[in-house]
Amino acid sequence: MAFTIAIDGPAAAGKGTVGRQLAAHFGYAHLDTGLLYRATGRRMLNGEGAVEAAMNLRPEDLGAPDLRTPEVGQAASRVAAIPEVREALIDFQRAFATRAGGAVLDGRDIGTVICPDADVKLYVTAGDEVRAARRLAELTSTGHDIDFQTVLADLRQRDARDSARADAPLKPAEDAILLDTSQLTIDEAVATAIAEVERVQAARAPG
């Protein structure tokens, strides 16, 4: 039986971590949809047109080692603002969401566009400085030489672009549960998300 969990939010808020752990807890499949746009952006940086890159995306592209760099992140945000790119990637995401056995998808328009009828919708967010510190730690741990102010400016630029785009802007679904992770540990954030999923499952249980 299909059960879909949609998780949205800005970069480095923790939605990917929450998504992966929710999927592991319930035994569901997980898709970080941001990787689709990062991989498309990476192909665009390599010289392809954005729409062509999205249409030619291969599963192995999602495993490229440099998809988490700031350069690719900015490219991902640019290609995600192109309606034809989003259209090219929608069918893949929706098919994944309705797979038997349950699915967790995280991104920026899952609850609003990709899966508006998802069983559970979460909007994971955190303060700008908190997110920048998390992203800085992630980047420096993989050998990138970058400073806090550069990371903070990069995040704010992406937030502005993602929220202002005409097609599928970043925003919470009207019925999404807000999960602010600014003051939460990973375990606390995941426990809150698990409780919400279990609440919905219990409400739908027969009898």
C-alpha positions in Angstrom: 0.0 0.0 0.0 1.3 3.5 -0.9 1.9 6.0 1.9 3.5 9.3 0.9 5.5 11.6 3.1 6.3 15.0 1.6 9.1 17.1 3.2 9.9 20.6 2.1 12.1 23.4 3.3 15.1 25.6 2.5 18.7 24.4 2.2 20.5 23.0 5.3 17.3 23.0 7.4 17.6 19.3 8.1 14.9 18.0 5.7 17.2 15.4 4.1 18.3 14.0 7.4 14.7 13.9 8.7 13.7 12.3 5.4 16.3 9.6 5.4 15.7 8.7 9.0 11.9 8.6 8.6 12.3 6.3 5.6 14.6 4.0 7.6 12.3 4.0 10.6 9.2 3.0 8.6 10.9 1.0 5.9 9.9 3.3 3.1 11.9 4.3 0.0 13.5 7.8 0.1 14.2 10.3 -2.6 16.2 13.5 -2.2 14.6 15.4 -5.1 17.2 18.2 -4.7 19.7 15.8 -6.2 17.7 15.7 -9.4 18.2 19.5 -9.8 21.8 19.4 -8.5 22.6 16.7 -11.1 20.9 18.7 -13.8 22.8 21.8 -12.7 26.0 19.9 -12.8 25.4 18.8 -16.4 24.5 22.4 -17.3 27.9 23.5 -15.9 29.5 20.9 -18.1 28.0 22.6 -21.1 24.5 21.2 -21.7 21.4 23.2 -22.0 19.3 23.1 -18.8 16.2 21.4 -20.4 18.4 19.0 -22.4 20.2 18.1 -19.2 17.0 17.4 -17.3 15.6 15.2 -20.1 18.9 13.2 -20.4 19.4 12.7 -16.6 20.7 9.3 -15.7 20.5 7.4 -12.4 24.3 7.5 -12.2 24.3 11.3 -12.4 22.8 11.3 -8.9 26.0 9.8 -7.5 28.4 12.4 -8.8 30.8 13.3 -5.9 30.6 17.1 -6.3 26.8 17.6 -6.1 27.0 19.3 -2.7 29.4 22.1 -3.7 28.1 25.8 -3.6 28.7 26.1 -7.3 26.4 23.2 -8.1 23.9 24.4 -5.5 23.6 27.7 -7.3 23.3 26.0 -10.6 20.6 23.7 -9.2 18.6 26.8 -8.0 18.9 28.4 -11.5 17.7 25.4 -13.4 14.9 24.8 -10.9 13.4 28.1 -11.9 13.0 26.9 -15.5 9.4 25.5 -15.9 10.5 23.1 -18.7 13.2 21.6 -16.4 10.7 21.0 -13.6 8.2 19.5 -16.0 10.9 17.1 -17.3 11.5 15.8 -13.7 7.9 15.7 -12.4 6.8 12.3 -13.7 9.9 10.6 -12.2 9.1 12.1 -8.8 5.4 11.3 -8.8 6.0 7.7 -9.9 8.4 7.4 -7.0 5.9 8.9 -4.6 3.2 6.4 -5.3 5.3 3.2 -5.2 4.0 0.4 -3.1 5.4 0.1 0.3 5.6 3.8 1.1 7.8 6.7 0.0 9.5 9.8 1.6 10.4 12.6 -0.7 12.2 15.8 0.3 12.6 18.9 -1.7 11.1 22.4 -2.1 7.8 21.8 -3.8 6.8 18.2 -2.8 3.8 19.1 -0.7 2.7 21.9 -2.9 3.2 20.6 -6.5 4.6 17.1 -6.7 2.4 15.4 -4.1 -0.3 17.8 -3.0 -2.3 14.8 -1.7 0.6 13.3 0.4 -0.5 11.5 3.5 1.9 13.6 5.7 3.4 17.0 4.8 6.2 18.5 6.8 7.9 21.9 6.3 11.4 21.7 7.9 13.1 25.0 8.5 15.7 26.8 10.7 17.3 30.2 11.1 19.7 31.5 8.5 22.7 31.5 10.7 22.0 28.0 12.0 21.6 26.6 8.5 24.8 28.4 7.3 26.8 26.9 10.2 25.5 23.4 9.3 26.4 23.8 5.6 29.8 25.2 6.5 30.5 22.2 8.7 29.4 19.9 5.9 31.6 21.7 3.3 34.7 22.0 5.4 34.5 18.3 6.4 34.8 17.4 2.8 37.8 19.6 2.2 36.2 22.8 0.9 38.0 26.1 1.8 35.1 28.5 2.4 34.1 30.9 5.2 30.9 31.4 7.1 29.8 34.7 5.5 30.2 33.3 2.0 28.0 30.3 2.9 25.4 32.5 4.6 25.2 34.8 1.5 24.9 31.8 -0.7 22.0 30.3 1.3 20.2 33.6 1.4 20.6 34.1 -2.4 19.2 30.6 -3.0 16.3 31.2 -0.6 15.4 34.4 -2.4 15.6 32.8 -5.8 13.7 29.7 -4.8 10.9 31.6 -3.0 10.5 34.2 -5.8 10.4 31.9 -8.8 7.1 32.0 -10.7 6.9 28.2 -11.1 6.6 26.1 -7.9 8.1 28.6 -5.4 9.5 27.4 -2.1 6.7 27.7 0.5 4.9 25.5 3.1 1.8 23.7 1.9 -1.3 25.0 3.7 -1.7 21.8 5.6 2.0 21.1 6.3 3.3 20.7 9.8 6.0 23.2 10.6 9.2 21.7 12.1 11.7 24.3 13.1 15.0 22.6 13.8 16.9 25.6 15.0 17.0 24.5 18.6 16.4 20.8 18.1 18.9 17.9 17.9 18.7 15.5 15.0 17.1 12.9 17.3 14.5 15.4 18.6 13.6 16.5 15.1 13.2 13.0 13.8 11.2 11.9 16.9 8.8 14.8 16.2 8.4 13.8 12.6 7.9 10.1 13.5 5.2 11.1 16.0 3.3 13.1 13.3 3.4 10.1 10.9 2.3 7.7 13.6 -0.6 10.1 14.5 -1.9 10.1 10.9 -1.5 6.3 10.6 -3.4 5.7 13.9 -6.2 8.0 12.8 -6.6 6.0 9.6 -6.3 2.5 11.2 -9.6 0.5 11.0 -11.6 0.2 14.1 
